[in-house]
Amino acid sequence: MTQITPFIVTGMDREGPWLITCDHARNHVPVEINGGDLGLPANEMHRHIAFDIGAEGLSLALGSLLNAPVLCSNFSRLVIDPNRGEDDPTLLMKLYDGTVIPANRYANSSERERRLRAYHRPYHQAYSELAIPERAIVAIHSFTPQLKGRPKRPWEIGILFAKDRRLSDPTIAGIHKRGDITVGINQPYNGHLLGDSVDKHALKQGHLNILIEVRNDLIKTYEGQKNWANLLAPILQDSLTAIETTSEGQQNGCTN
């Protein structure tokens, strides 16, 4: 049995000042996990519970526009969630948005450890090698328009951040200038989780970072992905330029 590569890097030789990441890129279940089947029907595996719909395409389009390497997971978040710390209770989900995950229902600690070794840790090893200080991290996710039994989510895009707002604030301002986009600030989720990907590879390292959530009905097609990439790329670039200009001005001010 051949184990899958748990991650895919596109544009490894690109030299732009960015790293684009997509933790929940695919809904693939490796054959070594219950024969490649989590016990869910196909329609469930194509829901947001299994992966971030449209996020991989948006990530690849952004990477091309920003001349940035793109890191994508190659396994479903239901196999094991790469955007969770190893001690997070939601690392291996058994129930998600009203759906029981049969192949995870009785997964024990040894199975959890097996999945960590095979998928989660190799993904984060690749992440740590790509997340060099010269690169600002752009973590791309998508969110469902409505969770079961919950109100509809009005936002088209969410910008998430913890204490480091250096890249988030000018990006939010840049999107607001458009005037026609509903932006969720730390919505539909509140900032970052301790031990998640951005916390581990950006916040703890002091790297510039931003987490972008786009509503998945807006990026489920190639055209939607391309349109949002074309919108976001210049805003991100302008935000980075503004940060660099401010930093240079402060350095010059210190030396005068």
N, C-alpha and C positions, 0 to 999 in steps of 0.2 A: 504494500500500500504506500503510495507516494503522498506525502504531506504537502499541502498547498503552501505557497509563499504567503505569509500573513499580511504582507503590505506590498504596495506598488509605488515606486517613485518615478514620476514623469519629469523630464527636464533636469536631470541631475547636474548637467553642465551649465545650466543657466546662471547668470552672474548678477541678477538684479538683487536689490537689498531686501528681499522678501522671502518668506517661506509660507506656502499655502498648505494647510492641513485639512483633512477630511476624515474625522474619526469614524463616522458612520456611513461610509461610502457605499457599501454593498450589502445585499441580503443573502450572500452565499453561505451555505452550511457545508463545511468540509466533510468528505465522505467518512472520515474517522470519527465524526460525531454522529452516533446513532445511525450510521449508514447514509449520512448526508441529509437527514430528515429530522426536524425537531418535533414531528408529530402534528404540525399545523397544516391546514389546507393552503393551497397556493394563494388564495385571496388574502389570507392573513399575512403571509410572507411578503406580500406586496404593499402592506400597510406601513405606516410610519413606525410601528413597533419593531420592525425588523431592520430598518435602515432609514437614513435621511433622504427622502425622495428628492431627486434633482440636485443634491449637494455635490456629488462627484462631478457632474457636468459643469456646474458653476465653478467649482474649484479648478478644473482643467482650463476652462476659458479664462479665468482670472490669471492663472499661472502663465498662460501664453501672452496675455496683455501686459503683465508686469515683469516678464522675463524671470520668472521665479520657479524653483522646483516645487513640485506638488507631491505631498505624501498622502496616500489613501489607504485605508484599511481594506483587507480583502476577505473579510468574514463578517457575518451578521452580528449586530450588537446583542442579539439574543444568545449567541454562542458564548460570548463574554464581552463585556462592554469596555472598549479601550479608553473611553472618556470617564472612567471611574478609577479611584485609587484601589489598591489591592485589598484594603480593609473596609471598603465601602459595602454596605449590605445590599446595594442594588447592582453589584458587579455582575452577578449571574441571576438574571431575572426569572422568577417562576410565575409571576402574574404581571401583566402589563396592559394598561388601558382596557381592563375587562376581559383580557384573554389569558387563559392558563397556558403555559408552555409545557406540553407533556414531557418532552425529553429532558427538561430541567427540573421537573417536579420533585424527583427523588435524587437529584445530583448531590453527592456528598463532598466532603472536604478534599478527598483525593482526586475526584473528578474536577473540582474547581482548580486545584493545583496543576493538574494535567493541562487544562485549558490556558491557565496563566503561562505555563512554560512554552506551550506550542504557539500561542497567538498574541496574547497581551504583551508579554515581555519583549519578544522580538520586534513588535510594532514600536514600542517605546524606546528600544535600543536604536532603531533607525531614526526615530524622532530626535533623540538626544544628539545623534551625529549630525543631523541636518540643522538643528537649532543653534547655529553659531552666533556669537554676539553681533556680527555685522548684519544679521537678518531680523527684520520685524516679523512676528508671527501673526498670520491671519488665519484663524480657525473658522472654517465654514460648516454651518449646520443648517438644517431646515426644520420647520415645525408644522404640525398639522393645524388646519384651520379651526378644528374643534375636537376636544377630547370627549369621550362618551359621557353623557350626563352633565356636561359643563357648558357654559356660555360660549358662543362663537368668539374667536379671537379677532379683534379689529385691526391688528397691526399687519402691515405688509412686510416689515423688516424689524428685527430687534438687534440692538447693539448692547452687548453684555460686557461688563467689566467688574473688577474688584476694586482695589485701591489705586491701581495704576490706570489713570485716565488720559495719559499723554496722547495716545492715538485715538481713543474713543471720542473725546470731546470735539476735536476738529472734524472728525468723520461725521458725527451727528450733525454738526453745524453745516457741513457740506451737503448732506442729504436734505436738511431742512430748507436750504436755499432753493431746492427744486420746487418746494411749495405744494407738491401734489402727491406726497408719499407719507403714509402714516407710520411713524417710527415709534417703536417700543423701546424705552430706555430701561435696561435691565428687565425686559419683557420679551417673551412670555415666561422667562425664568429670571430669578434674582441673582445676578452676578455669577461667580464661579463656585464650584464645589471644592472643598479642600481635597487635594490629591488628584484632581482631574488633570487633563492634559495641559491646559494653559497654566494651571497652578504649578505643575511639576516642571514644565519646560520653559516657561516664560517668567512668571511672577517670582519664583524662587531664584531665578538666574538674573533677574533685573532686565530682561529683554523687553523691548517694545512689543505690544501685543494688542489684539482686538479679537473678539469673538462675534461673528455675524450670523444671525439666524434669519433666513428668508422663508416666508410662508410657502409651503411646498406646492400649493396649487399654482403658484406664479412661476415655478421653475421646473415643472414636471416635463416640459418639452424643451427640445434643443433651442428653439427660438427664445423661449423665456430665459433659459440659462445664459444665452448670448446677450440678450438685452440687459439683464441685471449685471453681468460682468462688464459690459460697456459703460453702464452707469457707475458702478462702484470703482473701477480701476482708476479713473482720473481723480476721483475724490480721495481715494487712499493715497495716491501719489502726491496730491497737493497737501494732504495732512502730514505726510512724512517730510516733505520739503519745508513746511512751516515749522515743524519740530526742529529740524536741522538748522534752519535759519535762526530760530530763537536760541538754540544751544550755542551756535557760533557767536551770536551777539553777546550772550552772557560771558563766554570765555574771553572775548575781546574786552569787555567791560572790566573783567578782573585784572587784565594785564595793563590797563591804561592808568 
